[in-house]
Amino acid sequence: MIIAIDGPSGAGKSTVAKLLSKKLDFEYIDTGAMYRAFAYKFYRNNIDIGEENVNKVLLETDIDYNKSNVYLDGENVEDCIRNEQISILASEISKIQAVREKLVNIQRKIANSKNIVIDGRDVTTVVFPNAEFKFYITASARTRAERRYNELISKGENVSVEEILEDINKRDHNDMTRKNSPLKIADDAIVMDTSDLSIEEVTEELVNTIRGEK
Ligand code: C5P
């Protein structure tokens, strides 16, 4: 069974998806982590994200995802990819079609014949349009900025809510207006606004929906 969770950045998708996968004892795949890992290669090696460079580096890069960890060329980079620089680079790099094709293929391969919860911006529309369950998790931009702010502050990063809000608006715009696989609500997705709900409440609702309809 495939449970696909879509939605804008900072809506709590990943946290909900992770928790849901634990409750159902399914494997979890974070597709954003894969775009981030690829972007991290450019950041770490100081390579410019021009389409020509990206296409070249793509051929020499191996991305994998296993047990809630993302691997870049065999190295676990889970701890290096959750900061604002990588967020912005990942958003830029994910516009390039060749990158999407490669990562979508990897995602489909990993999911092959497994029960999975997968989250990311195109998982209900492009990666698994025939998933058994499709959810679109969203929240107001301000709520999302405040959540991201609390997360980053707890990791010791020095940021302001206004800065994050600006990044979120920029990323939303990038993700919704890009030519390749823009963020959008699949026709048959169940939409949930999490602005006034806790992670546990959202997860509970998803579990009820899944169990009720199974
Ligand atoms: O979800 P997360 O914030 O980790 O994703 C980082 C960036 O990767 C997003 O802003 C988006 O541009 C890109 N992404 C994507 N398609 C996905 C997952 C992430 O384009 N399925």
Residues whose N, C-alpha, C, O or C-beta is under 5 A from the ligand:
A	BS01	C5P	S9 T31 G32 A33 Y35 S87 A90 S91 S94 G120 R121 D122 R171
